[in-house]
Amino acid sequence: MTHTTNCSFPQLIIRAGAYAVTVLVAATIFIHDSFAEAPPHSHPKRYGEGWECDRGYRVKDNLCVKIQVPANAYLSAYGRYWTCKRGFLKDGDSCIKISVPKTGFLDDRVYEGWSCKIGYQKEEAECAVVEVPENAHPVYSAFSKGWECNRRYKEEGRECIRVVVPDNAYFVDEEFGRGWKCKRGYQAIGLECVALKVPENAFVVVEGDDWDCERGFRRIGKSCERLKVPKNAHIDFTGNRWSCDRGYEQQGSECLVQKSL
């Protein structure tokens, strides 16, 4: 429903030198009463038009009906729904008590609401002892097999094999790979780290396991050959190739004046 109300405001007197002008300010205010037909247990929306249900109520058939909170549950912060208390799991319109086995604990991170303690693993509704292989240790097992290899050991099947680090290498704790990396200036060849043979006008790359040519040179086999930059050309952004200057185009190994289109 919309109401129109005429409101008169005090006179505003504007003075300019010896003259006085009296202006009557009037305004028409349009009031949109969108809350006129709101149901019980509701209130106007904080922003915009319309209404919304009070805390603990929800909209149903354009009415605000009370939310039925079951035993062992509580209303959410905004009162729009209910949540089961800790130790209970939602089952339809009720909250059932979570049955935690002897060697388990309540865990909100998983659907069942419980997990096994370290050293145990779920088997249906129980917690079974985890068989930890030699050179390994038990870990939290909600989403894992329940054990991990000790440091400097690597998993192979259900065993933990010691990582053999060759000369000029160091151990790295990684799930996949060899378990070691060569020191800077060395390259992995098989199970060894072989020293890089860096030619003249070259440098070791950031990764440390290869080399590249300096700017103005290009890699040819195991050496760096100086670029032969033709007239009207320049070394490009890679540093290992050349491009023709603006207004020129490449024809073979030369840069010739670009033909007009």
PyMOL commands that set and color helices and strands:
alter all, ss='L'
color gray80, all
select strands_A, chain A and resi 2-8+12-16+19-23+26-32+42-44+51-53+57-60+63-66+73-75+82-84+88-91+94-97+104-106+114-116+120-123+126-129+136-138+147-149+153-156+159-162+169-171+180-182+186-189+192-195+202-204+211-213+217-220+223-226+233-235+242-244+248-251+254-257
alter strands_A, ss='S'
color yellow, strands_A
deselect
rebuild
show_as cartoon
